[in-house]
Amino acid sequence: MKEFFQEVRKRHVVKVGIAYLIAAWVVLQLADVMFPALGLPDWSITLALGLLVVGFPVAVVLAWVFDITPDGIERTPETEIESDPVPAPSSSIAVLPFSDFSADRDQGHFCDGLTEELLNVFTTIPAMRVASRTSCFAFKGKDLDLMAVGEKLQVAHVLEGSVRKSGNKLRITAQLIEVATDSHLWSQTYNRELDEIFAIQDDIAAQILEALKLRFDTSVGADPTTTNARAYEFFLRGRGYAITKVTQDHDRAILLFQKAVEADPHFVRAWIDLAEISAFKALFHGGRNDARQLSEEAAAQALELAPNRSGSYMARGFSNLAKLRYADAERDFLKAVELNPGQVLAYHYAGRTAHLEGRLKEAREYFAKATELNPEDWESPLLALQGYEKEGDEEGAIKVAKLGVDRAEKHIQDYPDSPRAYYLGCSALLTLGETGRAREWAERALKLSPDDASTRYNVACFYALIGDIERSLDLLENSISSRGWIENDSELDSIRDHPRYKAIIESMPEDPA
């Protein structure tokens, strides 16, 4: 019932009801004075009262169903009323981002990388359910009510901690809290050298599993694939930058991964992440041949070192995607998921690969698989939308648009400064007939990241769809540099014949073979 009344307030039903009653009272006062003066029979006042009474529930229902927006009256988007939460299983945990207690507060990205590594440790344990990285990192830097965290993430336990780093010295504090009782099940402080970071991670995992009475197999760990503490430090900091999805941070991540593999040329995971982040720079952040070349070299190193590892094929898939070798990229992503069925991200990127080739039906199928396997994946349904619309499947388009917007809204609640959720979601809102809200999301994305190439490109697509051609062309300039992507994107069909569009395309370099 609490969620229902929250929805009533959100839709302004109470405000409309109060306004209606005030207006009805004014009408009755006027009727009491004017009707006798106009010679109307006494029962006319009773009739007016009856009509106003009948009109009240109609006004309330209309307030629930429709919103008044700058673009006129639009249907209010439906919101699911959540049922009572299901009790979290006892062997469930969320690892919250570790806090940086270093003197200069300059180890935040190291802390983020360490947090992610601990998440990786727990996700390898079959008996344990672990809240996703995306969900856990939504609480970074926030004042926490651990019971609220547990309820939101549906976990019975929360691991939180801090890091103080000075030179090669580490002081890591960790504590495990039982959400239901707000009590500490375990806590420990480690004063160690940096080269003991692997032992610290394993010890934290072992003691937590002991506190939860789960068996810990010491062969299960974060799989660092290096014993070089310095290389691992660079890697952890690189991971901290890589997860932000910000262009400048990706540049820093590339440098840190390069330092990691220089310190340890056999560090497979660092090669894999270097290949991925370099490919992303080439595809979405204005990087060109240097980033593509770096991605290709890193992927080749990963495959040479670990030819049977799923991540190595993901790395080469990203590299081939950056090189626009679509068939090879798709084959690599499918090989990755064959080696590791839990590698569901491979379906998402297989979908993107098919999309780039204009094979929207195949892309839609890959995106559907990714959407099904990962309930937090909001990008796949939003990217699949174009395939449904291209085939004229209106019912399917509305269904996938609604699902994508619902998931994007949940992501935005946790990450309100995420431009990608806004710019991918605005086209779906347009499909749902919410033009005013779609425009708000598009402009919000631009405000958050006005110079980001991917943001400018996607908002350009939105304005092309609503017929604002000049605005679309303004944004298309200085956006993504892939001609293949632009030329195969049906959302830009309305501007193909415009002289400015042709000039933009002609000014772009040919995509690599």
Secondary structure as UniProt FT lines:
FT   HELIX           2..10
FT   TURN            11..12
FT   HELIX           13..37
FT   TURN            38..39
FT   HELIX           43..65
FT   STRAND          66..69
FT   TURN            70..71
FT   STRAND          72..75
FT   TURN            90..91
FT   STRAND          92..95
FT   STRAND          99..100
FT   TURN            103..104
FT   HELIX           108..123
FT   TURN            126..127
FT   STRAND          129..130
FT   HELIX           133..137
FT   TURN            138..141
FT   HELIX           146..153
FT   STRAND          157..166
FT   TURN            167..168
FT   STRAND          169..178
FT   TURN            179..182
FT   STRAND          183..193
FT   HELIX           194..196
FT   HELIX           197..211
FT   TURN            212..213
FT   TURN            218..219
FT   HELIX           229..242
FT   TURN            243..244
FT   HELIX           247..263
FT   TURN            265..266
FT   HELIX           268..284
FT   HELIX           289..305
FT   TURN            307..308
FT   HELIX           310..322
FT   TURN            323..324
FT   HELIX           326..339
FT   TURN            341..342
FT   HELIX           345..356
FT   TURN            357..358
FT   HELIX           360..373
FT   TURN            375..376
FT   HELIX           379..390
FT   TURN            391..392
FT   HELIX           394..414
FT   TURN            416..417
FT   HELIX           419..431
FT   TURN            432..433
FT   HELIX           435..448
FT   TURN            450..451
FT   HELIX           453..465
FT   TURN            466..467
FT   HELIX           469..476
FT   TURN            477..478
FT   HELIX           483..487
FT   HELIX           490..495
FT   TURN            496..497
FT   HELIX           499..507
//
